[in-house]
Amino acid sequence: MDVRDPFPRRTATPNRLLPWLVEVGRTLPGLARSYLPGPALDSRTRERVLLAVTEVNGCRYCAWIHGSWQEFLGPSSPHDAEEALLAYATACAEAGRPLDAGPLGQVLPPEAVQALRATVAQIEVSNLVGNTVDGLLARLTRKRPLDPLSTVQEIAVVAAALPLAVPLLAAGGLLRAAARLAPALPRPELPPGGEANLLVHLLTEAAPQLLANAVLRLVVVGSPVTLVVGVKAGRTTATVRVGRGRLALENGIAGDAIAVVEGEVEPLLRFASGELVQELRNVRIRLQ
């Protein structure tokens, strides 16, 4: 940091932006795929990475937007590779440049490594731009030296980012409102006397993940009508009743089930245990 400039955060100078813009260009396919169905990094893991980088850089705007996203998506169980993901993201943020991601190939497939690199580069650019807004405000309020050339550069950065920043901040507000309005996940009601089968127990463990999304809880758990869905995994069956603030599970397929979801036990086991898998990719839905 320039001793003549007391502003403590890195802002969007050409030298700081260039490495990250090059990295965005190199990993652009991974960035695009990370926002399509079946991404290499699930959305909750991606938000953790974004917030880890933001914590290092101190951008309050990105912290608010992605904190809103994380609150909207809900909590999830950490997976084995997450520590390596966050360590890489934090190291890049502290270095201020992209680092070699080669060692991550030992714990992640290539498409996940590319998605991680793209995610880190994307949030680094956003952090620098957000910090530039605060840096410009500090100049205009005389908390920083009013350097004419730097001020013009910062105004140009802010003007270029404004059309994207305003919708993102608005979206963050909507997500935070949805998270506030959504009901909490109710305590699952199980068959009495320890009679619940394996599938009922697995669905109970998976419920916090499946209903973590705030809008899903708002629509499904808060519904005035109880939704009855049968689940078949291998030879085991169960019924889920959700709505009116209740979540109940029972053995077998109930006669009033409106649909049956069919799949295998192994993906559900992995999902319930918090492993990084492509969730629900092998299920089939059969209407009753």
N, C-alpha and C positions, 0 to 999 in steps of 0.2 A: 504494500500500500504506500502511496506517495505520502510522505510525512506532512506535506502542505495541504493534503486533502483528508479531513477527518472521517469521511464516509467509510464505514467498515466493510461494506459488501462489494463483491465484484459486479461490475456493470458491463454492458454490451459494447465493448470496444472492438474494432476490426480484428485485432490480434487474438482476442478471446473468443470471438464468434467463429472465426474461420475454421479451426480444427473441428468444431462441432457441426458446422454446416457441411463440411466434407464428409464427416461420419454419417450424417443424415442421408446424404446422397449415396453413400456406399451401402447403407442398410435399408434403403427405401422400400424394397420388397418386403422385408421383415416387418417394417413399420406398418405397411398396408395390411399384411396378413394378421397382425396382432389385433386389429379391430374388426376382423371378419369372424364368422362362426368357426368354432373349433380352433382357437388360437394356440400357438405353442406355449404361451404364458397365459394362464387364466387371469381374468380381470382383477381379482382380489390381489394376486401376487404382483401384477403390474402396478396397482395402486401403491402397494408397499414399497416397491422400487422407486416410484415417482416421489413418494414422501421422504424416503431415505436420502435421496439426492437433494431435495428441497430443504431438508433439515440442515444439511451442510452449507448450502448457499444462502439460506435465510430469506427466501422470497416469500413475503407474507401473502401475496395474491395466489401463488401456486399452492401454498399450504392450505389456504381457505378452500380453493376449488377442489383439490384432490382429497382434502379432509372430508369435504361434502360427499364426494364420490365414495370414499371408503365407508363412511357412515351409511350411505344409501345401500351399498352392496352387502354390508354386514360382515361380521367376523367369520373367520374360517380357521381350520386347524393348519398349523405350519407343516410343510413337507420337508423332506430331507435336504433338498437342494436349495432351500430358501436362504440358508445362512451364507452359502457361496454367492448367491445372487446379490444379496444386500451388501456383502463385503466388497464385491466388484464395483457395484454402483457407488458406494461410499468412497472407495479409493479413487475412482474417476473424478468424483466431485471435488475431493480434496486436492487432487493433482491439477484440476482445471483443464484436463485434456483427456481424450480417449486412451485407455490402456489396453495392453494385449489381453485378449479374452481367450487365448489358447487353452490355459489350464481348465477353463470351465467345460471344455469338451469331455472331461472325465466324468462329469455329473449331469450334463445336459446334452440333448441331441443338437445337431448343427442349427436347425431352424429355431430352436429356443435360444441359442446363443446369439443368433442374428437379431431376434426379437428383443432380447435384453439390451444389446448394443444400441439398437434403434430407440428403445425406450429411454435409455440414459441420455442419448444425444438430444432427443426431443425435449426432455425436461430441462436439460442444461440450457438450451436456447431460451426456453420459456422463463427460467429463473433469471438469466442475464437480462432479458427484456423487462421482467417485473422489477428487478432491482434498479434498472435504469430509470423507471418511472419514479421510484422513491429518491434516486439520486438527483433527478431533475427537480423534484419538489424541494429537496434540500438546498439546491443552488438558488432556486427562486425565493426561498425564505432566508437566504444568506447564512445557512448553516454549513455551506461549502463555498469555496472560492468561486466566483462567477467568471469562469474561464469562457470567453466567447466561442472559441472553436469547439470545445467539448460540449458546451450548451447546445450549439447548433446540431452536433451529431446526436445528442441525446433526444432532442426534439424530433429529429428525423426518425429515430428508432421507435419512439413512442407513437408517432403519427402512423407509421407503417403497421404497428401491432394493434392499434386501437380497434379496427374493424373486426378482428378476431377476439380480442380480449373482452369486449363488452358482452357478446353472446355467451362466452365461457363463464363469465361472472354471473350472468343471469341464470344459466343452467345450474351453476353451483347453488344458487339460492333456491331453485326449484327442488333440487335433489335434497338439500338440507330440510326443506319444508316437508317433503315426502317422508323422510326418515323420522321427523318429529311426529307426523300424523299416524304413521303405521303402528298398529298394535304390537305389543311384545309377543314373542313366541310363547304360546301357552304350554303348560306342563302336559306332556303326552299322557293320555289315559290308556292303560294296558289291560289285557284280560286279567281277571282276578286269580289269586292263588298261584302265581308263578306259572300259569299255563301258556304264556305267550311263546310262540314258536320262534325259530331262529330269524325268519324274515321280519317278524314284528320287531324283534330287538335291533336288527340292522337298520330298519326304517326309523326307529326311534333315535339311533345314533346319527343317522344321516339327516334328520329333520332340521337341525340348526343350519346345515349347509344348504339344503334344498329350499328352505324358507327364509334365508338370510336377506334376500332382496326386499327392500322396503315396500316397493310397489306391489310385489307378489303377496307380502303379508297383508297389505292394505286391502287388496282385491280378494284374496282367498280366505285368509283368517278372519278378516273383518266383514266377509260377505254375510248378508242376512239369510242366505240359503246354505245349507250344509252340502258340500260336494263329497260324493261317495265314489271312490276309485279303488278298483281291485288291482293287486300287484301279484305277478307270477314270476318267480325266479327259480328256474329248474323245476323241481317237483313240489316246491313249497309255495303256498299262497297266503295272502293277507289282504285285508281291506283297510283303507285309510278314510276316515271321516274328518273333514276339516271345514270350518266355517262357524259363524256366530261366536267367535272367540274361543273355540274348542278345537282340540286335535286328539282324535281317538283312533286306536288301532286294534284290530281283532284278527284272529286266525281265520283263514279260508276266504273265499270270495262270497261276499254278501249278495243276496238276491236283488237288492236295490242298487247295486253298483252300476253307474252309467257308462263305465269304460274299464278296460283291463289293460294294464301296462305289463308287457312281457319282456323279460331279459334274462341275464345270467347272474348267478350269485357273486362271481369273482369281481366284476366291475363295481357292484354295490359294496362289497367288502372294502375294496380300495377307496371308494368314494367316502365311505363312513370313517375310514381310518385317516383321511386327509391326504392321501397320496396325490401326486400331480398326474391326473389322467384326463383324457377327453371324456367329460362327463356325459353319461346317458347316450353315448353314440350308438349303442347296440340294442336299444330298447325298441319295441314295437307297441303301438297302441291299437287296441281292438275295441270298438264300440260295442256295447251290450245291446 
